[in-house]
């Protein structure tokens, strides 16, 4: 037998190898296949397995599926998977199938005058963006800018919506942080008959930090906010109570992006922090008010810390040896901590586990610093990360390979968030707010 015949024989053997599998799913009955075992080629990957499921379902239009073995997404051939997991090829391999996350659509970018450094998509009616031109903007889904928030004297670095609970006003509030060392509170007045914002007006000026304010987060009950700064401190602010609204000279009227800016009068109403949490030795880059009594913070001092709000005590500290720029709490039971920064690795901790000082997962795919990360609000598996490499990555923590890499910007990505559950919004040093839509997250 010559070499060509030998190679052909080996190829035929490889193609003829079979694996006994049984498919299971938690999808609706119309997407379930028989629970009997099947013999399938050992060299099948998730794409081949998806073809098998579509054939068994009799789909004329194929639907993409993903596959789980022992809780991990299949990203190799079945044969390699058996070797990696040390599973006997003689056993029936149980494979769970789920709907695959569809590739998102990239929409037309929303243009700004300078770097887009803050974005918040937690309100389903609109998106807030903050920029290095010192201005905040409200965007509708159709891409129109309806309101401009002016007042800060330097770049807006972070924002958080605040739902006040101790006064009878049908309004939403927003806290913005800035490099001008202040935070500002804005009141959103909705239109009575639509979901649109009727007007936005400034309420309070929060002074107390001695250096750039990098991050802000609202408490779950909405009456308090916390902020982190380059002065290494975390401050807690009481923002509930009677709102000190400015007169007509301070109203920010509904307007188009191309219209002339309406100046905002300097606020006379100022409040001081009710408490200061100290312990970080470098910039506090991100804070998350996780639950009523607990705040998490990430810092350039390489640590993630949890704080008892009542006592101000640093309850727990996680270290990673690198500068940290972003932090998010979510995942299973909203208990997992994701943080990242200067070494392009997205780290995930589970503080419920014994010896939880070490990450349970490290996701490496970015090529530069990671500037933002955010768990999906309704999925325990999915989160996003944004990087100075110009990309946003969509992750499923059941795999160390990203589900998608979104070529979001032509320069550094500075911020990112989820919007409406099936969209990703990001801002960058290319002065664009980018929206990716139609993700199928379950």
C-alpha positions in Angstrom: 0.0 0.0 0.0 1.5 3.4 -1.0 1.5 6.6 1.1 -1.6 8.0 -0.6 -3.6 4.8 0.1 -2.4 4.8 3.7 -3.5 8.5 4.2 -6.9 7.7 2.6 -7.3 4.7 4.9 -6.5 6.7 8.0 -9.0 9.5 6.9 -11.7 6.9 6.3 -11.1 5.4 9.8 -11.3 8.9 11.4 -14.6 9.7 9.5 -16.0 6.2 10.4 -15.4 6.6 14.2 -18.7 6.9 16.0 -19.8 8.3 19.4 -23.0 7.3 21.1 -24.8 10.5 22.2 -28.1 11.4 23.9 -29.5 14.9 23.4 -31.3 16.7 26.2 -32.7 20.2 26.4 -34.7 22.6 28.6 -36.2 24.3 25.5 -39.9 24.2 24.7 -41.5 20.9 23.5 -41.4 21.9 19.9 -37.6 22.0 20.0 -37.1 18.7 21.8 -35.7 15.6 19.9 -36.2 12.0 21.0 -34.3 11.0 24.2 -32.9 7.8 22.6 -29.2 7.5 21.9 -27.7 8.2 18.5 -24.5 7.2 16.9 -22.8 10.3 15.4 -19.4 10.8 13.8 -16.7 11.5 16.4 -15.2 14.4 14.4 -18.4 16.5 14.7 -18.1 20.0 16.2 -20.9 22.2 17.4 -21.8 23.1 13.8 -22.2 19.5 12.8 -24.2 18.8 16.0 -26.5 21.7 15.1 -27.1 20.2 11.7 -28.0 16.9 13.4 -30.6 18.6 15.7 -32.1 20.6 12.9 -32.4 17.4 10.9 -34.1 15.5 13.8 -36.5 18.5 14.2 -37.3 18.6 10.5 -36.5 22.3 10.3 -36.6 23.6 6.7 -34.8 26.8 7.9 -31.9 25.7 10.1 -31.7 27.2 13.6 -28.3 27.6 15.3 -27.8 25.6 18.5 -25.0 25.5 21.1 -24.1 22.4 23.1 -23.0 21.6 26.7 -21.2 18.7 28.1 -20.8 18.6 31.9 -21.7 22.3 32.0 -19.2 23.5 29.5 -19.8 24.7 25.9 -18.5 22.4 23.2 -15.7 24.1 21.3 -13.8 21.1 19.9 -14.7 17.9 18.1 -16.4 15.2 20.2 -13.4 13.0 19.9 -11.1 15.7 21.4 -13.7 16.5 24.0 -13.7 12.9 25.2 -9.9 13.0 25.5 -9.8 16.3 27.4 -12.5 15.3 29.9 -11.2 11.7 30.1 -14.6 10.3 29.2 -14.8 6.7 27.8 -15.8 6.5 24.2 -17.8 3.4 25.1 -20.2 5.4 27.3 -23.2 7.3 26.0 -22.3 11.0 26.0 -25.1 13.2 27.3 -25.2 16.5 25.4 -27.5 19.4 26.3 -28.4 21.7 23.5 -29.5 25.4 23.8 -30.3 28.2 21.4 -27.1 29.8 20.2 -26.6 33.5 20.7 -27.1 35.2 17.3 -24.4 37.6 16.0 -25.6 41.1 16.7 -26.3 43.8 14.2 -24.0 46.9 14.2 -26.1 50.0 13.9 -25.1 53.5 12.7 -22.9 55.2 15.4 -24.1 58.2 17.4 -21.6 61.0 17.0 -20.1 63.1 19.8 -17.8 66.1 19.9 -15.2 64.3 22.0 -14.4 60.9 23.6 -17.4 59.0 24.9 -16.3 58.1 28.4 -19.6 57.1 30.2 -22.7 55.2 29.1 -25.7 53.9 31.0 -28.3 51.7 29.4 -30.3 50.7 32.5 -33.3 52.7 31.5 -35.2 51.0 28.7 -36.6 54.2 27.1 -33.2 55.8 26.3 -29.5 55.7 26.6 -27.3 58.2 28.6 -23.8 59.1 27.4 -21.2 61.2 28.9 -18.3 62.8 27.1 -14.9 64.5 27.4 -16.7 67.6 26.1 -18.2 67.9 29.6 -21.7 67.2 28.3 -24.2 64.4 29.0 -26.7 63.4 26.3 -30.0 61.5 26.2 -30.5 59.3 23.1 -33.7 57.6 21.9 -33.7 54.3 20.0 -34.1 56.1 16.7 -30.7 57.7 17.2 -31.9 61.2 18.0 -30.4 63.2 20.9 -33.3 64.7 22.8 -31.6 66.4 25.8 -28.2 67.8 26.6 -27.1 68.0 30.3 -24.6 70.8 30.8 -22.9 71.9 34.1 -19.8 69.9 34.6 -16.5 71.7 34.0 -14.6 68.6 32.9 -15.1 65.2 31.4 -18.0 63.0 32.6 -16.6 59.7 33.8 -19.5 57.7 35.1 -23.3 57.8 35.6 -26.0 56.0 37.5 -29.8 56.2 37.5 -31.3 56.8 40.9 -34.9 55.8 41.8 -35.9 58.0 44.7 -38.4 56.5 47.1 -39.2 59.0 49.8 -41.2 61.7 47.9 -44.2 61.7 45.7 -42.8 62.7 42.3 -43.2 60.7 39.1 -39.6 61.1 38.1 -36.3 59.4 37.5 -33.0 60.8 38.7 -29.5 60.5 37.4 -26.1 61.0 39.2 -23.1 61.9 37.1 -19.5 61.9 38.1 -16.8 64.1 36.6 -13.1 64.9 36.5 -14.1 68.3 37.8 -14.1 66.6 41.3 -17.9 66.9 41.7 -21.0 64.8 41.2 -24.4 66.2 40.0 -27.9 65.0 40.4 -30.4 65.5 37.6 -34.2 65.1 37.6 -35.9 63.5 34.6 -39.6 64.6 34.1 -41.4 62.1 31.9 -44.1 63.0 29.4 -47.5 62.2 30.8 -48.7 60.3 27.7 -45.5 58.7 26.3 -42.3 57.1 27.5 -40.4 60.2 26.3 -38.6 62.5 28.7 -40.4 65.8 28.9 -37.5 67.7 30.5 -34.3 67.2 32.5 -33.3 69.7 35.2 -30.4 69.8 37.6 -31.1 69.3 41.3 -28.0 69.1 43.4 -24.2 69.6 43.3 -22.2 67.1 45.4 -18.8 68.4 46.5 -16.2 66.7 48.7 -13.7 64.8 46.6 -10.3 66.4 46.2 -9.5 64.8 42.9 -11.2 63.4 39.8 -14.4 61.4 40.5 -14.1 58.2 38.4 -17.2 56.2 39.3 -20.7 56.4 40.8 -23.3 53.8 41.8 -26.8 54.0 43.4 -28.0 52.0 46.3 -30.8 49.4 45.7 -33.3 51.5 47.6 -32.4 54.6 45.6 -31.9 57.1 48.4 -28.1 56.9 48.6 -25.3 56.9 46.1 -21.6 56.2 46.4 -18.6 57.5 44.5 -14.9 56.6 44.0 -12.1 59.0 43.2 -8.5 59.5 42.4 -8.3 60.8 46.0 -8.4 57.1 47.0 -11.7 57.4 48.9 -15.2 56.2 48.5 -17.9 58.7 49.6 -21.5 58.0 50.4 -24.1 60.7 49.7 -27.7 61.1 50.9 -29.6 62.3 47.9 -33.2 61.7 49.1 -35.5 64.4 50.5 -36.8 67.6 49.0 -35.2 68.4 45.6 -33.7 71.9 45.3 -34.7 72.5 41.7 -33.3 75.4 39.8 -35.5 78.1 38.4 -36.3 78.4 34.7 -32.8 79.6 33.9 -31.5 76.1 34.7 -34.0 74.0 32.7 -32.5 71.8 30.0 -35.2 71.9 27.3 -35.8 69.2 24.7 -33.6 69.9 21.7 -31.8 68.3 18.8 -28.1 67.5 18.8 -27.3 70.2 16.2 -29.1 73.0 18.1 -27.2 75.5 20.1 -26.4 74.5 23.7 -28.6 75.9 26.5 -26.3 77.0 29.4 -27.0 75.6 32.8 -26.9 78.0 35.7 -24.4 77.1 38.5 -26.1 75.2 41.3 -26.4 77.0 44.6 -27.7 73.8 46.3 -24.8 71.7 47.5 -24.6 68.7 49.8 -21.7 67.0 51.5 -20.9 63.3 51.8 -22.5 61.6 54.8 -19.7 59.0 55.1 -16.2 58.4 53.7 -14.7 54.9 53.3 -11.0 54.7 53.4 -8.6 51.9 52.8 -7.6 52.0 49.1 -4.1 53.4 48.5 -4.6 54.4 44.8 -7.5 55.5 42.5 -10.9 54.0 43.2 -11.8 53.2 39.6 -15.1 51.4 40.0 -17.8 51.0 42.7 -20.9 48.8 42.7 -23.6 49.2 45.4 -24.4 45.5 45.4 -27.1 45.3 48.1 -28.4 47.5 50.9 -25.5 46.9 53.3 -22.6 46.1 50.9 -20.5 48.1 48.5 -17.8 46.6 46.2 -14.9 48.7 44.9 -12.0 48.1 42.5 -8.8 50.1 42.5 -5.5 50.9 40.9 -4.0 49.4 44.0 -4.7 45.9 42.5 -7.6 45.1 44.9 -11.3 44.4 44.9 -12.8 45.3 48.3 -16.2 44.8 49.9 -17.4 47.3 52.5 -20.0 47.2 55.2 -22.1 50.4 54.6 -23.3 50.7 58.2 -19.9 50.4 59.9 -17.6 51.6 57.0 -15.4 48.5 57.6 -13.5 46.9 54.7 -15.0 43.4 55.1 -13.1 41.5 52.5 -10.2 42.1 50.0 -9.3 40.2 46.8 -6.0 40.9 45.1 -4.8 40.2 41.6 -1.5 42.0 41.2 -2.7 44.3 38.5 -4.3 47.7 38.1 -8.1 47.3 38.0 -10.3 49.6 36.0 -13.7 48.0 36.1 -16.0 45.8 38.2 -19.3 44.1 37.9 -21.4 41.9 40.2 -23.7 39.2 38.7 -23.8 35.7 37.4 -25.4 32.9 39.4 -27.5 34.3 42.3 -25.8 37.7 41.5 -22.9 36.4 43.5 -19.9 36.4 41.1 -17.4 39.2 40.9 -15.9 40.2 37.6 -13.0 42.7 37.4 -10.4 43.6 34.9 -7.8 46.2 34.0 -4.2 46.6 33.0 -3.2 43.1 31.9 -6.1 42.3 29.4 -7.4 39.4 31.6 -11.1 39.3 32.8 -11.1 37.7 36.2 -14.1 36.1 38.0 -14.3 35.3 41.7 -16.9 33.4 43.6 -16.7 34.7 47.2 -19.1 32.0 48.4 -16.4 29.3 47.9 -13.7 28.4 50.5 -10.4 29.9 49.6 -12.1 32.4 47.3 -9.1 34.7 47.3 -8.2 33.2 43.9 -10.3 33.7 40.7 -12.4 30.7 39.6 -12.0 31.8 36.0 -9.7 33.9 33.9 -10.8 34.9 30.4 -8.0 36.0 28.1 -8.8 37.2 24.6 -8.3 41.0 24.5 -5.0 42.5 23.3 -4.9 45.5 25.6 -6.3 46.9 28.8 -9.9 46.1 29.7 -11.8 49.3 30.4 -15.3 48.0 31.2 -17.1 44.8 32.1 -20.8 44.1 32.8 -22.9 41.1 33.7 -26.2 40.6 31.8 -29.0 41.4 34.2 -31.1 38.3 33.4 -28.5 35.7 32.5 -26.2 34.0 35.0 -23.8 33.0 32.2 -23.3 36.1 30.0 -21.2 39.3 30.4 -19.4 41.8 28.2 -16.0 43.3 28.3 -14.6 46.4 26.5 -11.0 47.1 25.8 -8.5 49.7 24.6 -7.9 47.2 21.7 -11.1 48.7 20.1 -13.3 45.6 20.7 -16.2 44.6 22.8 -16.4 40.9 23.6 -19.4 38.8 24.5 -18.7 36.0 26.9 -20.5 32.9 28.2 -18.6 31.7 31.2 -19.2 28.1 30.3 -16.5 28.6 27.7 -13.1 30.3 27.8 -13.5 31.5 24.2 -15.7 34.6 23.6 -19.1 34.0 21.9 -18.4 37.1 19.8 -15.8 39.8 19.2 -17.4 43.1 18.2 -15.3 45.4 16.2 -16.9 48.4 18.0 -14.5 51.3 17.5 -11.5 52.5 15.6 -9.8 53.7 18.9 -10.0 52.7 22.6 -13.3 51.6 24.0 -13.8 53.5 27.2 -17.2 52.2 28.4 -19.9 49.6 27.7 -23.3 48.5 29.0 -26.3 46.4 28.2 -29.5 48.0 26.9 -33.0 46.5 26.8 -31.4 43.0 27.5 -30.7 42.3 23.8 -28.4 45.2 22.9 -24.9 46.3 23.7 -23.9 50.0 23.8 -20.3 51.2 23.9 -18.4 54.5 23.8 -14.9 55.2 22.7 -12.0 57.5 22.0 -13.3 57.8 18.4 -16.1 60.0 19.8 -18.8 57.5 18.9 -21.6 55.8 20.8 -22.0 52.4 19.1 -25.1 50.1 19.4 -25.2 46.4 18.7 -28.8 45.0 18.5 -30.7 41.7 18.2 -28.7 39.5 20.5 -30.6 36.4 21.5 -29.5 36.2 25.2 -31.3 33.5 27.3 
